[in-house]
């Protein structure tokens, strides 16, 4: 009878250890999922802050100003 009680106690201790490990892993996964959801898929700059892809002027704003660069004509050379 003593052996049966001892095995039952060992079983309970093992079950508690397994449950502790499973809940710990679920906690880590939950924190990672929450952090990923907060960050989204926005790119980061060097400082670690997020870079917004939306411009305040709207999506059709010119990136290069008119006074920058020059137009160069070219000919296609056939060989």
Backbone as a ProteinNet text record, in pm:
[ID]
protein_1_A
[PRIMARY]
XXXXXXXXXXXXXXXXXXXXXXXXXXXXXXXXXXXXXXXXXXXXXXXXXXXXXXXXXXXXXXXXXXXXXXXXXXXXXXX
[TERTIARY]
81.2	0	85.7	197.8	289.4	347	379.7	436.7	335.4	210	104.5	88.7	93.1	84.9	206.4	322.9	445.9	441.6	396.6	386.1	282.4	173.9	71.8	126.5	204.2	265.4	364.8	444.1	539.8	465.8	355.5	274.3	220.4	170.1	116.5	225.8	342.8	453.6	495.2	503.2	537.1	432.8	305.7	197.8	204.8	233.2	247	363.9	474.3	590.2	555.7	489.2	449.9	354.4	256.1	162.2	233	327.6	404	481.1	544.5	619.6	526.4	413.2	317.9	263.4	222.6	170.9	280	402.9	513.5	534.7	530	545.2	428	307.5	192	204.1	257.9	277.6	378.8	487.4	588.7	530.8	455.5	395.2	293.8	216.4	117.3	183.8	292.4	364.9	424.7	481	539.4	432	316.8	207.8	158.4	147	101.7	202.2	331.4	434.5	434.9	418.7	416.7	295.2	180.8	59	73.6	141.1	160.6	254.2	357.4	453.2	398.3	318.2	271	387.8	374.1	483.7	546.2	544	606.8	757.8	832.5	978.6	1031.6	1150.3	1213.3	1335	1363	1485.8	1596.4	1709.7	1826.1	1798	1721.3	1693.8	1592.8	1526.5	1428.7	1286	1268.5	1131.6	1076.3	944.7	883	883.1	894.4	893	756.3	689.6	556.8	568.3	496.5	499.2	395.6	303.2	199.9	254.4	239	285.6	169.4	198.5	90.3	26.4	98.3	44.7	-39.6	-47.8	-126.5	-37.3	-97	-17.2	44.5	-0.1	50.9	149	205.9	303	431.8	490.3	615.8	728.2	815.9	927.5	1043.9	1073.2	1184.3	1127.9	1178.4	1127.3	1163.5	1091.3	1112.9	1249	1305.1	1432.7	1553.7	1532	1642.9	1661.5	1785.1	1816.8	1787.2	1817.8	1793.3	1752.3	1682.6	1637.6	1747.8	1779.2	1883.6	1820.4	1830.2	1777.5	1876.5	1825.2	1911.7	1865.8	1958.3	1926.7	1952.1	1866.3	1885	1979.7	2087.9	2187.3	2160.1	2142.2	2120.4	2251.1	2286.3	2412.8	2387.6
-119.1	0	125.9	120.2	233.9	265.9	161.6	180.2	247.9	212.3	272	421.4	458.2	599.8	676.5	616.7	679.8	703.1	602.7	618.6	725.2	732.8	833.1	974	990.9	1121.5	1159.2	1064.1	1091.3	1127.5	1058.5	1090.3	1233.1	1273	1408.7	1514.8	1489.5	1584.6	1596.4	1485.5	1488.7	1562.6	1539.8	1608.5	1758.8	1800.5	1943.1	2005.4	1932.9	1984.4	2000	1901.5	1909.1	2025.9	2042.8	2154.1	2288.5	2298.4	2421.7	2456.2	2357.6	2379.7	2419.1	2351	2381.2	2522.8	2561.6	2696.8	2801.8	2771.2	2863.5	2884.6	2775.7	2787.5	2864.6	2839.7	2914.1	3062.5	3095.6	3234.7	3302.2	3233.5	3288.6	3309.4	3212.7	3223.6	3337.8	3351.1	3457.9	3595.9	3611.9	3739.1	3769.4	3668.6	3689.9	3727.8	3662.7	3694.5	3837.6	3877.8	4013.5	4116.7	4090.9	4183.3	4192.4	4081.4	4081.4	4157.4	4138.8	4207.9	4359.1	4403.3	4545.8	4605.9	4533.5	4585.1	4579.1	4479.8	4461.8	4425.3	4454.5	4424.6	4552.8	4658.4	4784.5	4771.3	4828.3	4821.3	4909.8	4881.8	4957.6	5031.5	5150.4	5219.1	5180	5246.7	5208.5	5223.1	5324.9	5348.5	5251.8	5173.5	5077.7	5128.6	5257.4	5306.8	5270.6	5259.9	5213.7	5323.5	5282.3	5373.6	5363.7	5476.3	5475.5	5485.9	5399.8	5404.8	5501.2	5547	5639.8	5781.7	5855.5	5992.7	6085	6197.4	6288.2	6356.1	6363.4	6428.6	6335.3	6212.1	6117	6019.9	5919	5814.2	5855.5	5964.5	6003	6119.5	6147.1	6254.9	6217.8	6315.9	6290.8	6276	6183.2	6159.9	6252.4	6269.3	6354.2	6489.6	6598.9	6730.7	6766.5	6863.8	6903	6965.1	7033.7	7103	7012.2	6885.7	6793.6	6703.6	6691.5	6603.8	6668.3	6597.6	6647.8	6533.6	6567.8	6467.5	6445.1	6323.5	6290.1	6204.6	6251.8	6173.9	6063.3	5954.4	5842.4	5780.4	5713.5	5637.7	5491.8	5411.3	5267.7	5220.7	5156.8	5109.9	4964.7	4934.9	4796.3	4739.3	4624.3	4563.6	4448.1
0	0	0	70.8	76.9	-60.6	-138.1	-271.6	-363	-350.7	-433	-402.8	-274.9	-237.9	-289.8	-277.9	-323.9	-474.5	-551	-696.7	-734.3	-659	-684.4	-660.4	-554	-524.9	-634.1	-678	-786.3	-914.4	-942	-1059.1	-1051	-934.8	-918.4	-935	-878.5	-891.6	-1038.3	-1108.2	-1251.2	-1332.8	-1299.9	-1368.9	-1345.7	-1224.4	-1193.4	-1269.9	-1279.7	-1353.6	-1501.2	-1559.4	-1700.4	-1723.5	-1635.5	-1648.7	-1636.1	-1545.8	-1529.1	-1656.7	-1716.9	-1840.3	-1954.8	-1968.8	-2076.7	-2062.2	-1941	-1920.7	-1942.1	-1907.7	-1934	-2082.9	-2159.6	-2304.9	-2366.5	-2319.2	-2370.6	-2339.4	-2223.6	-2186.8	-2279.8	-2310.6	-2400.4	-2540.2	-2589.6	-2722.3	-2724.3	-2619.8	-2612.5	-2612.6	-2538	-2537.1	-2674.2	-2740.4	-2872.6	-2974	-2967.4	-3059	-3036.5	-2910.3	-2878.3	-2927.8	-2908.4	-2953.2	-3105.8	-3174.3	-3320.3	-3371.9	-3305.3	-3347.5	-3329.5	-3220.9	-3196.6	-3300.6	-3338	-3434.7	-3575.5	-3604.6	-3741	-3830.3	-3956.5	-4049.3	-4100.7	-4017.2	-4055.1	-4043.3	-4137.8	-4129.1	-4016.6	-3971.2	-3863.5	-3918	-3863	-3900	-3803.2	-3810.4	-3730.6	-3581.4	-3542.5	-3401.1	-3342.9	-3426.7	-3378.6	-3383.4	-3416.9	-3426.8	-3563.7	-3570	-3693.1	-3798.4	-3922.9	-4035.8	-4099.9	-4112.3	-4170.5	-4322.1	-4393.6	-4538.8	-4593.2	-4510.5	-4555.4	-4549.6	-4658.1	-4659.2	-4623.7	-4560.3	-4522.4	-4643.5	-4755.7	-4875.1	-4959.5	-4923.9	-5001.2	-5075.7	-5135.5	-5199.2	-5332.2	-5395.1	-5527	-5521.9	-5408.1	-5394	-5467.4	-5538.9	-5609.2	-5507.7	-5531.4	-5439.9	-5472.6	-5600.6	-5643.8	-5685.4	-5628.8	-5666.4	-5810.7	-5867.9	-6007.7	-6030.2	-5931.6	-5950.8	-5929.7	-5905.9	-5882.3	-6003.2	-6049.5	-6160.9	-6295.1	-6400.3	-6535.2	-6624.7	-6732.5	-6827.4	-6929.8	-6958.6	-7055.9	-7164.2	-7288.5	-7399.4	-7431.3	-7484	-7517.6	-7648.6	-7711.5	-7833.6	-7804.9	-7859.2	-7842.6	-7951.5	-7915.4	-8010.1	-8041.1	-8172.3	-8213	-8264.5	-8218.6	-8261.6	-8354
[MASK]
+++++++++++++++++++++++++++++++++++++++++++++++++++++++++++++++++++++++++++++++

